[in-house]
Each structure stands twice: as structure tokens, then as C-alpha cells.
């Protein structure tokens, strides 16, 4: 019996290490063998920029101005903004802007339906061949659209994700660094996946796809919209790439509680999203399936794997010195994470400790998200995280 438990114990360790270490290293190594094409940057594809907004009075006008200041042929840009029954000044601001800006279309919905429903409506009104998805609280670099769209000169490419950079201000200095470091780690993986054409989940604040590849987002079940749209492109056999020079910025959540709630919400909708793409779990594109399992699904189940690992280790603690050492390492890690939490409360940052706490916090959020998914407590209605 102990032999079976030991085998299970080390399988769990392998799965966790594969998700966080082996897989990122492997896709990075594979990406080194992929040649990078150079595309003609003088071609301007007609683009439709889509924004679903809810109570964005603080940023919506500056967002529109940011898009109009792009280094791009403005005659080939249309901006479509849907207000999902906003009850602040967002609608008034949009009405005022639409009177002055000819290539801005606004849609003011009287019923709150959620981001997916709004995006579906906006896509149905979009006239151009390339759809660019972004958020009201995102800011594009001046050449972001140009850098995104040059990839569509390749007919095999169905989608392109830009690089989203999280920035912090003084208000969030004590709460945002861990999220920023984790995001940098995620961008490293996305870049490697993108080089291989199998980007698993675009950065929601800046990505583009061919309109013909858009799959309507389910409106009866809550899903993660950017993840759903990205996976739908891959399912149709097209490449989804990453353009590190297409830059956009967003502010980091102002405190850990807000960030925690966001992670719980996305965890629940991620589980729902993958249920629509079961065929990709064992796909003829083996690398794509491996990426989906390693980067997403296994990562989502890490909190359960950690619990199983700890319980098995308690049972097997006296079986061998190695297992005893591993158990003490786990105890030490969890203790350091707790200390990191205490220090954060005291406004003291020791990066290894606070990163340990952030890792556990993120996995706890995944666990709650899974429970919400199973209990069907996740909502269709979406709003941007306060930044």
C-alpha cells in the first residue's frame, strides 16, 4: 500500500513542477528553433476596436483619445463601445464624444447582460476584417495597433496578443509588486507559446483576431471572454501568436482583497470556459494539448494537488528520510508564506516571503473559484477591477 502512495506522492510533485517549471522551460527551448518572420509594416489593415464598458466615467474619454492618437491610418479604424447599462456618467461622456468623432460608434444598453453579450453585439456591428479587443482602463503605446496587425499578413495566423504591462502607483506600492512579478512570469510563458503559434489565452487588454474566426461568447453560462475567444481561434486550426512590441499598460489592483476577488471570479469562469473545448484536451496537435494541460488545467488544480501532497506526506513521513525532509520543507514554506502575509499587513516587504504568500493566496483563490463553479455561483455580469 505504501508503495502505491509513494508513487502517487511523486506523481503529484512532478505535475506541480511540470506546470510551473518544466513546461515554461520546454516551450522556451522549443521556441528558440522557430524563425521569426519580418512583415511589411506599411500595410494598414482595416480594424474594428471593441470595448465593453461598465461605469468607466474616469477613463473612457482618455481611452478614446488614446486610440485616436495611434500611429495608424485613422480612416481604417472604427471604434465600437458598448455601455453595459452603466449608471454613472459613462453614457453622457460617450454621447458627447460620438457627436465629435465620426469613426466612433456607441451602443447604450438598457439592461445589464455582461461583457460577453456586449462583445457579441459589437462584433455583429463591426465592419472591418480585423477585430481588436481591449478594455476601457487600458492604454496602448502609440504603435500598438500597427505592431498587432502586421502579423495578419500571414494567412495562417488567426490571432495576435500584445504585451500587457502592469504598472503601480504610490497607492498600490505595498500591494502590487507580487502581482507584477507573477505577470512578468506569465508574459514570459506567453511569449514562448506565441512563438510556437499556440498562445493559451491572450492578454485581455490587447489582442486581435480575424473577424471570420470570432465565436460568439456563451451568454447563458459565464466564461472568461479573452480565454474563450483565443481558444476558439486555436480550435479552428489557426495560429495564435504573441507580439512583445505591441505594448499596453494597466494599473495594478490597489489592494490584495480586490486582486483576490478578481482571481476567484476568473478561476470560476476559466473552468466553465474549458468545458466548451474538451476536444482540445486530446488533440492531434499534441503540443497544443500539452500546453493547455500544463499552462492552464493543471495550474487550476494545484491547490488540490498541494492538499493531497501534504496529506500523503503526513502519512509517509517516517517511511524514508527523503520524505521526512520534504515534509519539513512544506512546513517551512507555509510558515514563510504566513510570515510574508503578516509582514505585508505591517507594510514590510521581503520579496521571497511575500511571493510565497502570493502563491498560496492565488491557489486559495483557484480553490474558491472551483467551488463557485461547481456550485454555479459565478455571475455573468462583469465589471473591471478597480485600479
C-alpha positions as CSV (number, residue, x, y, z in Angstrom):
1,X,0.0,0.0,0.0
2,X,2.8,2.4,0.9
3,X,4.4,1.8,-2.5
4,X,1.3,3.0,-4.2
5,X,1.1,6.1,-2.0
6,X,4.7,6.9,-2.7
7,X,4.2,6.6,-6.4
8,X,1.2,8.9,-6.2
9,X,3.2,11.3,-4.0
10,X,5.9,11.7,-6.6
11,X,3.5,11.9,-9.5
12,X,1.9,14.9,-7.7
13,X,5.2,16.5,-7.2
14,X,6.0,16.0,-10.9
15,X,2.7,17.5,-12.0
16,X,3.3,20.7,-9.9
17,X,6.9,21.1,-11.1
18,X,5.8,20.5,-14.7
19,X,3.2,23.2,-14.6
20,X,5.5,25.9,-13.0
21,X,9.0,24.9,-14.2
22,X,9.3,22.1,-16.7
23,X,6.6,23.4,-19.1
24,X,7.9,27.0,-19.2
25,X,11.4,25.9,-19.8
26,X,10.4,23.4,-22.5
27,X,8.3,25.8,-24.6
28,X,11.1,28.4,-24.3
29,X,13.6,25.9,-25.6
30,X,11.3,24.9,-28.5
31,X,10.6,28.5,-29.4
32,X,14.4,29.0,-29.9
33,X,14.1,26.8,-33.0
34,X,11.4,28.9,-34.6
35,X,12.4,31.5,-37.2
36,X,10.9,35.0,-36.8
37,X,9.2,36.4,-39.9
38,X,9.5,40.1,-40.8
39,X,6.3,41.6,-42.1
40,X,5.5,44.7,-44.1
41,X,4.7,47.5,-41.7
42,X,3.3,49.8,-44.4
43,X,0.1,47.8,-44.8
44,X,-2.7,49.1,-42.8
45,X,-5.5,46.5,-42.3
46,X,-9.0,47.9,-41.6
47,X,-9.6,47.3,-37.9
48,X,-12.6,47.5,-35.6
49,X,-11.7,48.2,-31.9
50,X,-14.2,46.8,-29.4
51,X,-14.7,47.9,-25.8
52,X,-17.3,46.7,-23.4
53,X,-17.7,49.3,-20.7
54,X,-19.4,49.4,-17.3
55,X,-19.2,52.6,-15.2
56,X,-16.0,53.8,-16.7
57,X,-16.5,57.6,-16.4
58,X,-13.0,58.1,-15.0
59,X,-11.2,56.6,-18.0
60,X,-13.5,56.3,-21.0
61,X,-12.7,59.7,-22.7
62,X,-8.9,59.3,-22.3
63,X,-9.2,55.8,-23.6
64,X,-10.9,57.0,-26.8
65,X,-8.3,59.8,-27.2
66,X,-5.6,57.2,-26.8
67,X,-6.9,55.1,-29.6
68,X,-7.3,58.2,-31.9
69,X,-3.7,59.1,-31.3
70,X,-2.4,55.8,-32.7
71,X,0.3,55.8,-35.3
72,X,-2.1,54.3,-37.8
73,X,-4.4,55.4,-40.7
74,X,-7.4,56.6,-38.8
75,X,-9.6,56.1,-41.9
76,X,-9.1,52.4,-41.4
77,X,-10.1,52.5,-37.7
78,X,-13.6,52.2,-36.3
79,X,-14.2,52.2,-32.5
80,X,-17.2,50.5,-31.1
81,X,-18.0,50.9,-27.4
82,X,-20.9,49.2,-25.7
83,X,-22.1,50.5,-22.3
84,X,-23.5,47.6,-20.3
85,X,-26.2,49.7,-18.6
86,X,-23.7,52.0,-16.9
87,X,-25.3,54.1,-14.1
88,X,-22.6,56.7,-13.8
89,X,-21.6,59.4,-16.3
90,X,-20.2,56.9,-18.9
91,X,-23.2,57.2,-21.2
92,X,-23.2,61.0,-21.2
93,X,-19.5,61.1,-22.0
94,X,-19.9,58.6,-24.8
95,X,-22.8,60.6,-26.3
96,X,-20.7,63.8,-26.2
97,X,-17.7,62.0,-27.9
98,X,-19.8,60.4,-30.6
99,X,-21.0,63.8,-31.7
100,X,-17.4,64.9,-32.4
101,X,-15.8,61.7,-33.6
102,X,-17.1,60.2,-36.8
103,X,-15.5,56.8,-36.5
104,X,-16.8,56.2,-33.0
105,X,-20.0,54.1,-32.7
106,X,-21.7,53.8,-29.3
107,X,-24.2,51.3,-28.1
108,X,-26.0,52.2,-24.8
109,X,-27.7,49.1,-23.5
110,X,-30.6,49.5,-21.0
111,X,-30.2,46.0,-19.5
112,X,-27.1,44.7,-17.7
113,X,-26.2,41.5,-19.5
114,X,-22.5,41.0,-19.0
115,X,-19.4,41.6,-21.1
116,X,-19.8,38.6,-23.4
117,X,-23.2,39.7,-24.6
118,X,-22.0,43.2,-25.2
119,X,-19.0,41.9,-27.2
120,X,-21.2,39.7,-29.3
121,X,-23.4,42.7,-30.2
122,X,-20.4,44.8,-31.0
123,X,-18.9,42.2,-33.3
124,X,-22.2,41.9,-35.2
125,X,-21.9,45.7,-36.0
126,X,-18.1,45.6,-36.8
127,X,-17.4,46.3,-40.5
128,X,-13.7,45.5,-40.7
129,X,-11.8,42.3,-41.2
130,X,-9.6,42.6,-38.0
131,X,-11.1,42.8,-34.5
132,X,-9.1,44.4,-31.7
133,X,-10.3,43.7,-28.2
134,X,-9.3,46.0,-25.3
135,X,-10.6,47.5,-22.1
136,X,-11.6,50.9,-21.0
137,X,-8.8,51.1,-18.4
138,X,-6.1,50.0,-20.8
139,X,-3.6,52.4,-22.5
140,X,-2.0,51.5,-25.9
141,X,1.5,52.5,-26.9
142,X,1.4,54.8,-29.9
143,X,2.4,52.0,-32.4
144,X,0.5,49.1,-30.6
145,X,-2.2,48.6,-33.4
146,X,0.5,48.6,-36.1
147,X,2.5,46.0,-34.2
148,X,-0.5,43.9,-33.7
149,X,-1.9,43.9,-37.2
150,X,1.3,43.3,-39.2
151,X,1.0,39.6,-38.3
152,X,-2.2,39.3,-40.3
153,X,-0.2,39.4,-43.5
154,X,0.3,35.7,-42.7
155,X,-2.8,33.8,-43.6
156,X,-2.0,31.1,-41.1
157,X,-2.2,33.5,-38.2
158,X,-5.7,33.9,-36.7
159,X,-4.9,35.9,-33.6
160,X,-2.3,38.1,-32.0
161,X,-1.8,39.1,-28.4
162,X,0.1,42.2,-27.3
163,X,2.1,42.6,-24.2
164,X,0.2,43.9,-21.2
165,X,2.3,45.7,-18.6
166,X,1.0,46.2,-15.1
167,X,2.1,49.4,-13.5
168,X,1.9,50.5,-10.0
169,X,1.3,53.9,-8.4
170,X,2.0,55.1,-4.9
171,X,-1.3,54.0,-3.6
172,X,-0.6,50.4,-4.6
173,X,3.1,50.3,-3.9
174,X,2.7,48.0,-0.9
175,X,0.2,45.6,-2.6
176,X,1.1,45.3,-6.3
177,X,4.7,44.1,-6.7
178,X,3.9,40.4,-6.3
179,X,1.1,40.5,-8.9
180,X,3.5,42.4,-11.2
181,X,6.3,39.8,-10.8
182,X,3.8,37.0,-11.4
183,X,2.5,38.8,-14.5
184,X,6.1,39.1,-15.9
185,X,6.4,35.3,-15.4
186,X,3.2,34.8,-17.3
187,X,4.3,37.1,-20.1
188,X,7.5,35.1,-20.4
189,X,5.4,31.9,-21.0
190,X,3.0,33.7,-23.4
191,X,5.9,34.9,-25.5
192,X,7.3,31.3,-25.8
193,X,3.8,29.9,-26.6
194,X,3.3,32.7,-29.1
195,X,6.5,31.9,-31.0
196,X,5.1,28.4,-31.4
197,X,1.7,29.7,-32.5
198,X,-0.1,28.1,-29.5
199,X,-0.7,31.1,-27.2
200,X,-3.1,29.8,-24.5
201,X,-5.1,32.8,-23.6
202,X,-4.4,36.3,-24.9
203,X,-3.9,39.3,-22.7
204,X,-7.5,40.7,-22.4
205,X,-6.4,44.3,-22.6
206,X,-4.7,44.0,-26.0
207,X,-5.4,41.3,-28.6
208,X,-6.7,40.9,-32.1
209,X,-8.3,38.2,-34.3
210,X,-9.7,37.8,-37.7
211,X,-13.4,38.6,-37.6
212,X,-14.2,35.4,-39.5
213,X,-12.8,33.4,-36.6
214,X,-14.8,35.0,-33.9
215,X,-17.0,32.5,-32.0
216,X,-20.0,34.0,-30.1
217,X,-19.3,34.1,-26.4
218,X,-21.9,32.0,-24.5
219,X,-24.4,34.3,-22.7
220,X,-26.2,31.6,-20.7
221,X,-23.0,30.5,-18.9
222,X,-20.3,32.8,-17.6
223,X,-16.9,32.3,-19.3
224,X,-13.6,34.2,-19.4
225,X,-14.1,36.1,-22.6
226,X,-10.5,36.6,-23.8
227,X,-9.6,33.0,-23.0
228,X,-12.8,31.8,-24.9
229,X,-12.0,33.9,-27.9
230,X,-8.4,32.8,-28.0
231,X,-9.1,29.1,-27.7
232,X,-11.8,29.2,-30.3
233,X,-9.2,30.5,-32.8
234,X,-6.8,27.7,-32.0
235,X,-9.6,25.2,-32.3
236,X,-10.2,26.2,-35.9
237,X,-6.6,25.4,-36.7
238,X,-5.1,28.8,-36.9
239,X,-2.0,30.1,-35.1
240,X,-2.3,32.5,-32.1
241,X,0.9,34.5,-31.7
242,X,2.4,37.0,-29.3
243,X,3.8,40.4,-30.2
244,X,6.0,41.7,-27.4
245,X,6.4,45.1,-29.1
246,X,2.6,45.7,-29.1
247,X,2.5,47.3,-25.7
248,X,-0.3,48.3,-23.4
249,X,-0.5,49.3,-19.8
250,X,-2.9,48.9,-16.9
251,X,-2.7,49.8,-13.3
252,X,-2.3,47.1,-10.6
253,X,-5.2,46.5,-8.3
254,X,-5.0,48.8,-5.3
255,X,-5.1,46.1,-2.7
256,X,-4.8,42.4,-2.3
257,X,-8.5,41.9,-1.4
258,X,-9.6,43.3,-4.8
259,X,-7.0,41.2,-6.6
260,X,-8.1,38.1,-4.6
261,X,-11.8,38.6,-5.6
262,X,-10.7,39.0,-9.3
263,X,-8.8,35.8,-9.2
264,X,-11.7,33.9,-7.7
265,X,-14.0,35.2,-10.4
266,X,-11.7,34.3,-13.2
267,X,-10.9,30.9,-11.7
268,X,-14.6,30.1,-11.8
269,X,-15.2,31.3,-15.4
270,X,-12.0,29.6,-16.6
271,X,-13.4,26.2,-15.5
272,X,-16.6,27.0,-17.4
273,X,-14.7,28.1,-20.5
274,X,-12.7,24.9,-20.9
275,X,-15.9,22.9,-20.9
276,X,-16.6,24.2,-24.4
277,X,-13.2,23.0,-25.7
278,X,-12.9,19.4,-24.5
279,X,-11.7,18.2,-27.9
280,X,-8.5,20.2,-27.4
281,X,-7.6,18.2,-24.3
282,X,-6.5,15.3,-26.5
283,X,-5.9,17.0,-29.8
284,X,-4.0,15.9,-32.9
285,X,-1.8,18.9,-32.2
286,X,0.0,17.3,-29.3
287,X,1.9,20.4,-28.3
288,X,-1.3,22.4,-28.1
289,X,-2.9,19.8,-25.8
290,X,0.2,19.6,-23.6
291,X,0.2,23.4,-23.4
292,X,-3.5,23.5,-22.4
293,X,-3.0,20.9,-19.7
294,X,0.3,22.3,-18.3
295,X,-0.3,26.1,-18.5
296,X,-4.0,26.0,-17.6
297,X,-5.7,22.9,-16.3
298,X,-3.0,21.5,-14.1
299,X,-2.3,25.0,-12.7
300,X,-6.0,25.3,-11.8
301,X,-5.9,22.1,-9.8
302,X,-2.6,22.9,-8.0
303,X,-4.4,23.8,-4.7
304,X,-6.0,20.3,-4.6
305,X,-2.6,18.8,-5.5
306,X,-0.9,20.7,-2.7
307,X,-3.5,19.4,-0.2
308,X,-3.1,15.9,-1.4
309,X,0.7,16.2,-1.2
310,X,0.6,17.4,2.4
311,X,-1.7,14.7,3.5
312,X,0.2,11.9,1.8
313,X,3.4,13.3,3.2
314,X,2.0,13.2,6.7
315,X,1.1,9.5,6.2
316,X,4.5,8.7,4.8
317,X,6.6,11.0,6.9
318,X,8.5,8.1,8.6
319,X,8.8,5.9,5.6
320,X,12.2,7.4,4.5
321,X,14.5,10.4,5.4
322,X,13.7,12.0,2.0
323,X,10.0,12.1,2.7
324,X,10.7,13.5,6.1
325,X,12.8,16.3,4.7
326,X,10.1,17.1,2.1
327,X,7.5,17.3,4.8
328,X,9.6,19.8,6.8
329,X,10.2,21.8,3.6
330,X,6.5,22.1,3.2
331,X,6.0,23.2,6.8
332,X,8.8,25.8,6.3
333,X,7.3,27.1,3.1
334,X,3.8,27.5,4.6
335,X,5.3,29.2,7.7
336,X,7.3,31.6,5.5
337,X,4.2,32.4,3.5
338,X,2.3,33.2,6.7
339,X,5.1,35.4,7.8
340,X,5.0,37.1,4.4
341,X,1.3,37.8,5.0
342,X,2.0,39.3,8.4
343,X,4.8,41.5,7.1
344,X,2.5,42.8,4.3
345,X,0.0,43.8,6.9
346,X,2.8,45.7,8.6
347,X,3.8,47.3,5.3
348,X,7.1,45.5,5.2
349,X,8.1,43.7,2.0
350,X,10.6,40.9,1.9
351,X,10.1,39.6,-1.6
352,X,10.8,35.8,-1.1
353,X,8.3,35.8,1.8
354,X,5.6,37.9,0.2
355,X,5.9,35.9,-3.1
356,X,5.3,32.7,-1.1
357,X,2.2,34.3,0.4
358,X,1.0,35.5,-3.0
359,X,1.5,32.0,-4.4
360,X,-0.7,30.5,-1.7
361,X,-3.3,33.3,-2.0
362,X,-3.6,32.7,-5.7
363,X,-4.1,29.0,-5.2
364,X,-6.7,29.6,-2.5
365,X,-8.5,31.8,-5.0
366,X,-8.3,29.0,-7.5
367,X,-9.9,26.6,-5.0
368,X,-12.7,29.0,-4.2
369,X,-13.2,29.6,-7.9
370,X,-13.5,25.8,-8.5
371,X,-16.1,25.6,-5.6
372,X,-18.1,28.5,-7.1
373,X,-18.0,26.8,-10.5
374,X,-19.3,23.6,-9.0
375,X,-22.0,25.4,-7.0
376,X,-22.8,27.6,-10.1
377,X,-22.3,30.8,-8.0
378,X,-20.3,32.7,-10.6
379,X,-22.0,35.6,-12.3
380,X,-22.5,36.5,-16.0
381,X,-22.1,40.2,-15.2
382,X,-18.7,41.6,-15.4
383,X,-17.1,44.9,-14.3
384,X,-13.5,46.0,-14.5
385,X,-11.3,45.6,-11.4
386,X,-11.0,48.9,-9.5
387,X,-7.5,50.1,-10.4
